[in-house]
């Protein structure tokens, strides 16, 4: 099934590889500010794709995915802070980053696996609000328990690599992460589990009666989405250099993941990419100079976009093509 999807969409895959090659040249031709904007676009795209594994494919919208950004960041930070005392770790910051990624992803997988069974018994708005509660609980624990250093903050080491500037290093790390998450999302969408998730999204009870292992699929996607989000949290924390509870447990992260998918097209692969580009360019470039009216103008533009394309840009385009095909037939 996956092999057939690769053969059927080989031109899209070639276009994606060509796009990655073009994006790899960005740090060499653009100014540092624009490279940082590229960082934010890649981070937003990767977060949107990680969220859509659960929210877009299975229909379980999470309002609290920022829980795994913060958990991954603090788990990696605490581990790396303890290991920085060794001369080897001070001399090999890239190794420290790799180990931090393993620890952060592992922490997110364990916590997601622990809360998956009780929380996935909820559906719709109840699941969304419960996830918001999970994020709030983890935020309060990190901030209140001294051992987690949420109130004092954690300092991350610089990551020198091949003589590149810091913004270029994290640009490439986020580019690699985005490519990996996109490949995983493509494999999930076109595999047997992807079709089962689509059936669940339409009618979970009917899918269960037809033999779809809904519980296993839900838990698998929940843990996978949380783990990938935690990896992005680790890279984001390193790019900041210093984190506190408030800098990584941000509610706007969770809301933005949903907005990226809504704008681009829910349940699609290209949708989060389009939505993240629109949001970042709109907020950071076009409206970046209107500090006093920034939130008002951003909200007004988002309302206009949603009214013009209620199914998202990809969904509206597909509906337009379907109407043209039906009219021609």
C-alpha positions in Angstrom: 0.0 0.0 0.0 2.8 2.4 0.9 4.8 1.3 -2.1 1.9 2.0 -4.4 1.4 5.5 -2.9 5.1 6.3 -3.5 4.8 5.2 -7.1 1.6 7.2 -7.5 2.9 10.4 -6.0 6.5 10.1 -7.2 6.3 13.6 -8.8 5.3 15.2 -5.5 8.1 13.4 -3.8 10.6 14.6 -6.3 9.2 18.2 -5.9 9.6 17.9 -2.1 13.2 16.7 -2.5 13.9 19.6 -4.9 12.3 22.0 -2.4 14.5 20.7 0.4 17.6 21.2 -1.8 16.5 24.8 -2.5 15.8 25.4 1.2 19.3 24.1 2.1 20.8 27.1 0.2 18.8 29.7 2.2 21.5 30.5 4.9 24.1 31.3 2.2 22.0 33.8 0.3 19.7 35.5 2.8 20.4 37.9 5.7 20.4 36.6 9.3 17.0 38.1 10.0 15.4 36.2 7.1 17.2 33.0 8.2 15.5 33.4 11.6 12.2 33.8 9.8 13.0 30.6 7.9 13.7 28.9 11.3 10.3 30.0 12.5 8.6 28.7 9.4 10.3 25.4 9.6 9.5 25.0 13.3 5.8 26.0 12.7 5.6 23.5 9.8 7.1 20.7 11.8 4.8 21.4 14.8 1.8 21.5 12.5 2.7 18.2 10.9 3.3 16.5 14.3 0.0 17.8 15.5 -1.9 16.6 12.4 -0.8 13.0 13.1 -3.4 13.0 15.8 -5.7 16.0 15.1 -5.8 15.9 11.4 -5.7 12.2 10.7 -7.6 10.8 13.7 -9.8 13.8 14.4 -8.6 14.2 18.0 -7.9 17.9 18.4 -5.4 18.7 21.1 -5.4 22.1 22.8 -2.4 21.2 25.0 0.4 19.9 22.7 2.6 22.6 24.2 2.9 20.2 27.1 5.3 18.0 25.1 7.3 21.0 23.8 8.0 22.0 27.4 8.5 18.5 28.7 11.0 17.6 26.0 12.8 20.9 26.5 13.2 20.6 30.3 14.0 16.9 30.2 16.8 17.5 27.7 18.0 20.6 29.6 18.2 18.9 33.0 20.1 16.0 31.5 22.5 18.1 29.5 23.1 20.4 32.5 24.1 17.5 34.7 26.4 16.1 31.9 28.1 19.4 31.1 30.5 18.9 34.0 32.4 16.3 32.0 35.2 17.6 29.7 33.9 15.4 26.9 30.5 16.9 26.9 31.9 20.4 27.0 34.0 19.6 24.0 31.2 17.8 22.1 28.1 20.0 22.2 26.6 18.2 19.2 26.8 14.9 21.1 25.1 16.6 24.0 22.3 17.8 21.7 21.9 14.3 20.3 21.7 12.8 23.8 19.3 15.5 24.8 17.0 14.7 21.9 16.9 11.0 23.0 16.1 12.0 26.6 13.5 14.6 25.6 11.8 12.3 23.2 11.9 9.4 25.7 10.3 11.5 28.4 7.5 12.6 26.1 6.9 9.0 24.9 6.7 7.8 28.5 4.4 10.5 29.7 2.2 10.3 26.6 2.0 6.5 27.0 1.0 7.0 30.7 -1.9 9.4 30.0 -3.0 8.0 26.7 -5.4 5.3 27.9 -7.5 7.4 30.3 -7.4 10.7 28.2 -8.2 9.0 24.9 -11.4 7.7 26.3 -12.7 11.3 25.9 -13.7 12.7 22.5 -14.3 16.1 20.9 -14.1 19.1 23.0 -13.7 17.0 26.2 -10.4 15.6 24.9 -9.2 19.0 23.8 -9.9 20.6 27.2 -8.3 17.6 29.0 -5.1 18.1 27.0 -5.2 21.7 28.0 -5.3 20.5 31.6 -2.3 18.2 31.0 -0.3 21.1 29.7 -1.2 23.2 32.7 -0.4 20.5 35.2 3.1 19.9 33.7 3.7 23.7 33.6 2.8 24.1 37.2 4.9 21.1 38.3 7.9 22.5 36.3 7.5 25.9 37.8 6.8 24.9 41.4 9.3 22.0 42.0 12.8 23.4 42.5 14.5 20.4 41.0 13.0 21.1 37.6 14.4 24.7 37.7 11.4 26.1 35.8 11.3 29.4 37.7 15.1 29.9 37.7 15.6 28.8 34.1 18.0 26.5 32.3 21.0 27.6 30.1 21.8 25.6 27.0 25.2 25.4 25.5 26.0 26.9 22.1 26.1 24.5 19.2 29.1 25.3 16.9 29.1 23.2 13.8 31.2 23.4 10.6 31.9 27.1 11.2 28.2 28.1 10.7 26.5 30.9 12.4 24.1 29.9 15.2 21.0 30.8 13.2 22.2 28.7 10.3 22.9 25.7 12.6 19.4 25.7 14.0 17.9 26.4 10.6 19.5 23.1 9.3 18.5 21.2 12.4 14.9 22.3 11.9 15.0 21.6 8.2 16.2 18.0 8.9 13.4 17.6 11.6 10.8 18.9 9.2 11.9 16.5 6.5 11.8 13.5 8.9 8.4 14.4 10.3 7.0 15.0 6.7 8.3 11.5 5.7 6.7 9.9 8.8 3.4 11.7 8.1 3.4 10.6 4.5 4.1 7.0 5.5 1.3 7.0 8.1 -1.2 8.7 5.8 -0.7 6.1 3.0 -0.3 3.0 5.2 -3.1 0.8 6.5 -3.1 2.8 9.8 -3.8 6.0 7.8 -6.9 4.6 6.3 -8.0 3.3 9.7 -7.5 6.8 11.2 -9.5 8.4 8.4 -12.4 6.0 9.1 -12.1 6.9 12.8 -12.2 10.6 12.0 -15.5 10.2 10.2 -17.2 7.8 12.6 -15.2 6.0 15.3 -17.9 3.7 16.4 -18.6 2.5 12.9 -14.9 2.0 12.3 -14.6 -0.1 15.4 -17.5 -2.3 14.3 -15.8 -2.8 10.9 -12.7 -4.2 12.6 -10.5 -1.1 12.9 -8.3 -1.4 16.0 -9.3 2.1 17.1 -7.7 2.0 20.6 -4.3 0.8 19.3 -4.3 3.3 16.5 -5.2 6.2 18.8 -2.6 5.4 21.4 0.1 4.9 18.7 -0.6 8.3 17.0 -0.8 10.0 20.4 2.6 8.8 21.5 4.2 9.3 18.1 2.8 12.9 17.9 4.0 13.7 21.4 7.4 12.2 20.8 8.0 14.2 17.6 6.7 17.4 19.3 9.1 16.8 22.2 12.0 16.6 19.7 11.0 20.0 18.3 10.9 21.3 21.8 14.5 20.3 22.4 15.7 22.0 19.3 13.6 25.1 20.0 15.1 25.3 23.6 18.6 25.1 22.2 17.9 27.8 19.7 16.7 30.1 22.6 19.8 29.3 24.7 17.9 30.0 27.9 14.4 28.7 28.9 12.0 29.2 31.7 8.6 27.6 32.2 6.9 30.5 30.5 9.1 30.4 27.4 8.2 26.8 26.4 4.9 26.0 28.1 3.1 28.6 25.9 -0.6 28.2 25.1 -0.2 30.0 21.8 2.0 27.2 20.5 -1.0 24.8 20.8 -3.4 27.2 19.3 -1.0 28.0 16.4 -0.7 24.3 15.5 -4.5 24.2 15.0 -4.5 27.5 13.1 -1.8 26.2 10.7 -3.9 23.2 9.9 -7.2 25.1 9.6 -5.7 27.7 7.3 -3.9 25.2 5.1 -6.3 22.3 5.1 -7.1 19.9 7.9 -5.9 16.3 7.4 -3.5 17.1 4.6 0.3 17.1 4.4 0.8 20.3 2.5 -1.9 22.2 4.6 0.3 22.8 7.7 3.1 24.0 5.4 0.9 26.5 3.7 -0.7 27.6 6.9 2.6 28.1 8.7 4.1 30.1 5.9 1.0 32.4 5.8 1.0 32.9 9.6 4.7 33.5 10.0 5.0 35.9 7.0 1.8 37.7 8.1 2.8 38.2 11.7 6.6 38.5 11.4 7.1 40.3 8.1 4.0 42.0 6.8 2.6 43.2 10.2 5.8 43.1 12.2 6.1 46.9 12.1 2.6 47.6 13.4 3.4 47.0 17.0 0.3 48.8 18.4 -2.1 47.2 16.0 -0.3 43.9 15.6 -2.9 41.6 17.3 -5.9 43.4 15.9 -4.6 43.3 12.3 -3.5 39.6 12.7 -6.9 38.6 14.0 -8.7 40.5 11.2 -6.6 38.9 8.5 -7.2 35.4 10.0 -10.9 36.0 10.1 -10.9 37.1 6.4 -8.8 34.1 5.4 -11.1 31.7 7.2 -14.3 33.3 5.7 -12.8 33.2 2.2 -11.6 29.5 2.6 -13.6 27.8 5.3 -12.2 24.4 4.4 -8.6 25.7 4.3 -6.7 26.6 1.2 -6.1 23.0 0.2 -9.6 21.9 0.9 -11.1 24.9 -1.0 -8.8 24.1 -4.0 -9.8 20.4 -4.0 -13.5 21.3 -3.8 -13.0 23.8 -6.7 -11.3 21.1 -8.9 -14.1 18.6 -8.0 -16.8 21.0 -9.1 -15.0 21.7 -12.4 -14.6 18.0 -13.0 -18.3 17.3 -12.3 -19.3 20.2 -14.6 -17.1 18.9 -17.4 -18.6 15.4 -16.9 
